[in-house]
Amino acid sequence: MKRNAFTLIELLVVIAIIAILAAILFPVFAQTKEAAKKTRSLAQMRQLAASVMMYAGDFDDYFPPATMRSLNPAQVPTIWTEIVSPYIRNKELLVAVGSDAGYAENWATRRVQSIGYSDATGYDPNSTAQPGSAPPGTEGFRSVVNFSAAEEPTRIGLFAVTPNGPAGDTTSKHRGYVFNPYNGMSSPDNDYSKGLPMISDRNLVMETGDPYYPNSPSLGAAFLKPIYCRYGADKKNSGTTPVVFADGHTKVYSARALNAFGTVVWRFR
């Protein structure tokens, strides 16, 4: 009886076709997956923005402080997630899509979060920083800031994705619950309001050698606190992050776009 079977050449042709299709489709699948992450992250940030707006509505249009310190430097500070927690139904809003981050419930867990809030809103009664001339490392001012101080709320960035430490992290320089607007570059014309945070599509807390922001193990955590554009970064494309603005709207930006002076106002006091 005659047996029908594939020849070796036929099998090799089929394998070659499958390999070609895989080479074509896998990058498409990867791009689709990254696009889905961006979409989810944007929706997540919009919900977070709504929560902060509700807080402001209940407290005479004051921003929740990113960090609230006391006159006693030894006292453990309160962080913004504790302050706005009654307005956030789902703590997953504070975990960046696709990250291995956790939720910063308090000061002790501040390193593990991957959604950061601007240190420009921080309160520190012992601060010597002055609005309009805050030096690198500034983590707060001597008053809580009101939305009325935000002259361009449609351009003022409040939230972005940040690098985080692993669950249980108690020692690294990660401070994922915030980013610091005063630690990056000044604009060429020395316009204070155009100054940048540290912004990259790499984790600047862990990686050195960034051409714009060379970090050093000697720098304390207060001098890091970068923004992490973690979505879609590859050899051809700059990674992205959603940014929540002071008027509540949200938009996705690439690291390249955010590193252009004046794209977003970070140093609003």
PLY file of the C-alpha trace (Angstrom):
ply
format ascii 1.0
element vertex 269
property float x
property float y
property float z
element edge 268
property int vertex1
property int vertex2
end_header
0.00 0.00 0.00
1.33 3.44 -0.95
2.02 5.86 1.95
1.52 9.60 1.52
4.07 11.67 3.47
5.77 15.05 3.34
9.16 15.13 1.79
12.08 16.73 3.59
12.03 19.65 1.17
8.33 20.27 1.80
8.92 20.26 5.57
11.79 22.70 5.22
9.64 25.00 3.09
6.87 24.98 5.71
9.35 25.66 8.51
10.86 28.52 6.51
7.41 30.04 5.93
6.57 29.80 9.66
9.90 31.44 10.55
9.26 34.30 8.13
5.74 34.85 9.46
7.03 34.80 13.04
9.70 37.36 12.21
7.03 39.62 10.72
4.33 39.14 13.36
6.28 39.06 16.64
7.34 42.73 16.41
3.73 43.61 15.58
2.52 41.70 18.65
5.13 43.44 20.80
4.07 46.86 19.51
0.42 46.00 20.12
1.23 44.94 23.66
3.12 48.18 24.34
0.26 50.21 22.83
-2.16 48.44 25.18
0.06 49.31 28.15
0.11 52.96 27.12
-3.68 53.01 26.77
-4.21 51.38 30.16
-1.66 53.66 31.79
-3.34 56.75 30.35
-6.75 55.62 31.63
-5.21 54.88 35.02
-3.69 58.36 35.25
-7.01 59.96 34.31
-8.66 58.24 37.25
-5.84 59.37 39.52
-6.27 62.95 38.27
-9.98 62.80 39.10
-9.14 61.66 42.64
-6.76 64.58 43.18
-9.32 67.04 41.78
-11.90 65.72 44.27
-9.40 66.22 47.10
-8.75 69.80 45.96
-12.48 70.47 45.77
-12.84 69.51 49.42
-9.81 71.51 50.60
-10.22 74.98 49.10
-8.28 74.15 45.94
-5.08 73.18 47.74
-2.81 70.55 46.25
-2.26 67.52 48.46
1.39 67.84 49.57
3.71 65.27 47.95
5.42 64.97 51.33
4.25 66.67 54.51
6.98 67.15 57.09
6.82 68.65 60.57
8.93 71.07 62.58
10.52 68.04 64.21
12.92 66.53 61.60
12.89 63.24 63.50
9.16 62.80 62.97
8.18 60.46 60.13
6.72 62.50 57.23
3.30 61.87 55.74
3.24 61.13 52.00
0.57 62.06 49.49
-0.83 58.55 49.05
-1.92 58.60 52.69
-3.57 61.98 52.18
-5.58 61.13 49.05
-6.29 57.49 49.88
-9.96 58.21 50.80
-10.45 59.42 47.21
-8.79 56.43 45.53
-10.98 53.34 45.43
-8.44 51.13 43.73
-4.81 51.20 44.91
-3.76 49.69 41.59
-4.07 53.23 40.20
-0.74 53.91 41.90
1.07 50.99 40.27
2.36 51.66 36.76
1.05 49.19 34.18
3.63 46.52 33.43
5.82 47.33 36.44
6.70 45.12 39.39
5.88 47.98 41.74
3.75 48.12 44.85
1.63 50.74 46.58
3.38 53.21 48.89
1.12 53.11 51.92
3.43 55.27 54.03
6.96 56.62 54.42
8.38 53.15 55.05
7.16 51.87 51.67
7.85 55.02 49.61
10.50 53.28 47.45
8.27 50.66 45.83
5.73 52.86 44.04
5.94 53.59 40.30
3.58 56.58 39.98
5.28 59.76 41.18
3.89 63.12 42.26
5.77 66.42 41.98
8.00 67.46 44.88
7.03 71.04 43.96
3.90 70.44 46.05
5.88 69.28 49.09
5.54 70.92 52.51
8.49 71.34 54.86
8.33 74.02 57.59
12.13 73.81 57.89
12.78 74.39 54.19
14.98 77.28 53.09
13.91 77.01 49.44
12.20 80.05 47.99
9.61 79.91 45.21
11.36 80.92 42.02
14.80 79.83 43.16
14.56 76.30 44.55
17.94 74.52 44.36
18.52 70.85 43.44
17.41 68.54 46.22
14.46 70.71 47.24
11.77 68.44 48.66
9.31 71.00 49.95
8.47 74.61 50.74
7.31 76.36 53.89
3.68 76.48 52.80
1.15 74.22 51.12
0.47 75.36 47.56
-2.93 76.34 46.20
-4.10 75.74 42.65
-4.39 79.51 42.30
-0.57 79.63 42.36
-0.51 77.54 39.19
-0.57 80.24 36.54
-0.64 77.79 33.64
-2.54 74.74 34.96
-2.87 73.27 31.46
0.96 73.05 31.23
1.93 72.20 34.82
2.91 68.53 35.19
1.95 66.89 38.49
2.18 63.12 37.98
4.34 60.82 35.83
5.72 57.27 35.88
8.77 56.80 38.10
11.33 54.02 38.70
10.61 51.81 41.69
12.43 49.48 44.00
11.41 45.84 44.51
8.78 44.79 47.03
10.11 45.14 50.56
12.84 47.57 49.48
14.10 49.53 52.50
17.59 50.59 51.42
17.77 51.69 47.75
17.75 55.26 46.48
14.39 54.75 44.78
11.71 57.21 45.86
9.02 56.15 43.42
6.20 58.04 45.13
7.64 61.37 43.86
9.79 62.97 41.19
11.82 66.13 41.78
11.45 69.04 39.29
14.58 70.78 40.58
17.19 68.07 39.94
17.51 68.22 36.16
18.89 70.72 33.69
18.33 74.46 33.54
17.20 76.02 30.29
19.79 77.68 28.05
18.24 81.09 28.78
18.16 80.35 32.54
14.37 80.63 32.63
13.55 79.02 35.98
10.11 77.80 34.92
11.57 75.89 31.95
13.91 73.79 34.11
13.58 70.01 33.93
13.42 67.05 36.27
15.67 64.10 35.46
13.82 62.40 32.57
14.83 59.26 30.68
13.50 56.03 29.22
16.03 54.25 31.45
16.02 53.90 35.22
18.41 56.69 36.21
18.42 55.56 39.83
20.11 52.32 38.80
21.91 53.16 35.55
24.78 55.58 35.13
26.17 57.29 32.06
23.10 59.12 30.77
24.47 61.87 28.48
22.13 64.47 29.96
21.93 63.33 33.56
25.14 61.63 34.73
24.32 60.24 38.16
26.76 59.33 40.89
26.65 56.90 43.82
27.67 59.84 46.01
24.40 61.66 45.32
21.70 61.24 47.91
18.19 60.14 46.94
16.92 63.72 47.17
19.15 64.57 44.19
17.75 61.77 42.00
13.96 61.18 41.92
13.69 60.92 38.11
10.78 60.40 35.72
10.88 57.05 33.94
9.44 56.91 30.39
9.16 53.15 30.48
6.67 52.41 27.68
7.75 51.52 24.15
11.47 52.28 24.41
13.61 50.50 21.80
16.53 51.23 19.48
14.35 53.40 17.25
11.85 54.96 19.63
12.09 56.98 22.81
10.05 55.56 25.71
6.91 57.33 26.91
5.01 58.18 30.07
1.57 59.69 30.67
1.65 63.05 32.45
-1.19 64.40 34.61
-1.55 68.20 34.52
-2.80 70.63 37.15
-6.11 71.14 35.33
-6.76 67.38 35.45
-6.11 66.47 31.81
-3.64 63.73 30.89
-1.36 63.26 27.89
1.34 60.80 26.81
4.82 62.17 26.06
8.08 60.62 24.93
11.29 61.15 26.88
12.61 63.06 23.90
9.64 65.44 23.93
9.79 65.98 27.69
13.49 66.82 27.50
12.65 69.80 25.28
12.66 72.94 27.42
9.20 74.42 27.92
7.17 71.41 26.75
5.80 70.97 30.29
6.11 73.37 33.22
7.51 71.41 36.18
8.95 74.18 38.36
5.80 76.14 39.08
7.08 77.53 42.38
0 1
1 2
2 3
3 4
4 5
5 6
6 7
7 8
8 9
9 10
10 11
11 12
12 13
13 14
14 15
15 16
16 17
17 18
18 19
19 20
20 21
21 22
22 23
23 24
24 25
25 26
26 27
27 28
28 29
29 30
30 31
31 32
32 33
33 34
34 35
35 36
36 37
37 38
38 39
39 40
40 41
41 42
42 43
43 44
44 45
45 46
46 47
47 48
48 49
49 50
50 51
51 52
52 53
53 54
54 55
55 56
56 57
57 58
58 59
59 60
60 61
61 62
62 63
63 64
64 65
65 66
66 67
67 68
68 69
69 70
70 71
71 72
72 73
73 74
74 75
75 76
76 77
77 78
78 79
79 80
80 81
81 82
82 83
83 84
84 85
85 86
86 87
87 88
88 89
89 90
90 91
91 92
92 93
93 94
94 95
95 96
96 97
97 98
98 99
99 100
100 101
101 102
102 103
103 104
104 105
105 106
106 107
107 108
108 109
109 110
110 111
111 112
112 113
113 114
114 115
115 116
116 117
117 118
118 119
119 120
120 121
121 122
122 123
123 124
124 125
125 126
126 127
127 128
128 129
129 130
130 131
131 132
132 133
133 134
134 135
135 136
136 137
137 138
138 139
139 140
140 141
141 142
142 143
143 144
144 145
145 146
146 147
147 148
148 149
149 150
150 151
151 152
152 153
153 154
154 155
155 156
156 157
157 158
158 159
159 160
160 161
161 162
162 163
163 164
164 165
165 166
166 167
167 168
168 169
169 170
170 171
171 172
172 173
173 174
174 175
175 176
176 177
177 178
178 179
179 180
180 181
181 182
182 183
183 184
184 185
185 186
186 187
187 188
188 189
189 190
190 191
191 192
192 193
193 194
194 195
195 196
196 197
197 198
198 199
199 200
200 201
201 202
202 203
203 204
204 205
205 206
206 207
207 208
208 209
209 210
210 211
211 212
212 213
213 214
214 215
215 216
216 217
217 218
218 219
219 220
220 221
221 222
222 223
223 224
224 225
225 226
226 227
227 228
228 229
229 230
230 231
231 232
232 233
233 234
234 235
235 236
236 237
237 238
238 239
239 240
240 241
241 242
242 243
243 244
244 245
245 246
246 247
247 248
248 249
249 250
250 251
251 252
252 253
253 254
254 255
255 256
256 257
257 258
258 259
259 260
260 261
261 262
262 263
263 264
264 265
265 266
266 267
267 268
